[in-house]
Amino acid sequence: MGAIAPFTPTPPERPSQFHTAGRPAPLRDAAADPAVLGAPHVRFILIHGDQDQALPVNMARRYAAAHGAQVIEPPAAGHFDLINPRSAA
């Protein structure tokens, strides 16, 4: 780990609840995992493409239901379509 140790909160060998392409991602992703962080202390809306293959939309639905948030599901939008300026989403 050496040089990246200050940027990696925990050993990457242990899986988190975050998954990438159906496989557990390293625990370092837990720092950005909403399931680990809990809900923000403000009202929020989740926008999650209904065709996301990296993180299934059901994850967003469950998180929103648990924390009283709304989910907007743009149709035919995948994982990066929401941030891709060339996407129709």
C-alpha positions as CSV (number, residue, x, y, z in Angstrom):
1,M,0.0,0.0,0.0
2,G,2.9,2.4,0.8
3,A,2.2,5.7,-1.0
4,I,-1.5,5.2,-1.3
5,A,-2.1,4.3,2.4
6,P,-3.1,7.8,3.4
7,F,-5.9,7.7,0.8
8,T,-7.1,4.2,1.6
9,P,-9.1,4.1,4.8
10,T,-9.1,0.3,5.1
11,P,-7.4,-2.7,3.5
12,P,-8.7,-3.3,0.0
13,E,-8.9,-7.1,0.5
14,R,-12.1,-6.9,2.5
15,P,-15.3,-6.4,0.4
16,S,-17.8,-3.7,1.2
17,Q,-21.5,-3.5,0.4
18,F,-20.6,-1.7,-2.8
19,H,-20.5,-3.9,-5.9
20,T,-18.9,-3.2,-9.3
21,A,-20.2,-5.2,-12.3
22,G,-21.7,-7.8,-9.9
23,R,-18.5,-8.3,-7.9
24,P,-17.7,-6.8,-4.5
25,A,-15.5,-3.7,-4.7
26,P,-12.7,-3.1,-2.3
27,L,-13.6,-1.7,1.1
28,R,-11.9,1.6,0.2
29,D,-15.1,2.3,-1.7
30,A,-17.0,2.2,1.7
31,A,-16.0,5.9,2.1
32,A,-18.5,6.7,-0.7
33,D,-21.0,3.9,0.0
34,P,-24.4,5.4,1.1
35,A,-25.3,2.1,2.8
36,V,-22.3,2.6,5.1
37,L,-22.5,6.4,5.5
38,G,-26.2,6.5,6.2
39,A,-28.6,9.2,5.2
40,P,-27.5,12.9,4.8
41,H,-29.1,15.3,7.2
42,V,-30.9,17.1,4.4
43,R,-33.8,16.2,2.1
44,F,-32.6,14.5,-1.0
45,I,-33.7,12.9,-4.3
46,L,-32.0,10.0,-5.9
47,I,-31.6,9.9,-9.7
48,H,-30.7,6.4,-10.8
49,G,-30.9,5.1,-14.4
50,D,-33.3,2.1,-14.8
51,Q,-30.8,0.3,-17.0
52,D,-27.8,0.7,-14.6
53,Q,-25.8,-2.6,-14.8
54,A,-23.1,-1.6,-12.2
55,L,-25.5,-0.7,-9.4
56,P,-29.0,-2.1,-9.7
57,V,-31.8,0.4,-9.4
58,N,-33.2,-1.7,-6.5
59,M,-30.3,-0.5,-4.4
60,A,-31.5,3.1,-4.8
61,R,-35.1,2.2,-4.2
62,R,-34.3,0.4,-0.9
63,Y,-32.1,3.2,0.3
64,A,-34.7,5.8,-0.6
65,A,-37.5,3.8,1.1
66,A,-35.3,3.5,4.3
67,H,-34.5,7.2,4.4
68,G,-37.7,8.8,3.1
69,A,-36.3,10.0,-0.2
70,Q,-37.7,10.1,-3.7
71,V,-36.2,8.1,-6.6
72,I,-36.3,9.4,-10.2
73,E,-35.5,6.7,-12.7
74,P,-34.7,8.1,-16.2
75,P,-35.7,5.4,-18.7
76,A,-33.1,3.6,-20.7
77,A,-30.3,5.3,-18.6
78,G,-27.2,3.3,-17.6
79,H,-24.6,3.9,-15.0
80,F,-22.8,6.8,-16.6
81,D,-25.6,8.1,-18.8
82,L,-26.6,10.7,-16.2
83,I,-23.2,12.4,-16.3
84,N,-22.4,11.9,-20.0
85,P,-23.2,15.1,-21.9
86,R,-23.7,13.1,-25.1
87,S,-26.4,10.8,-23.5
88,A,-30.1,11.4,-24.1
89,A,-30.7,10.8,-20.4
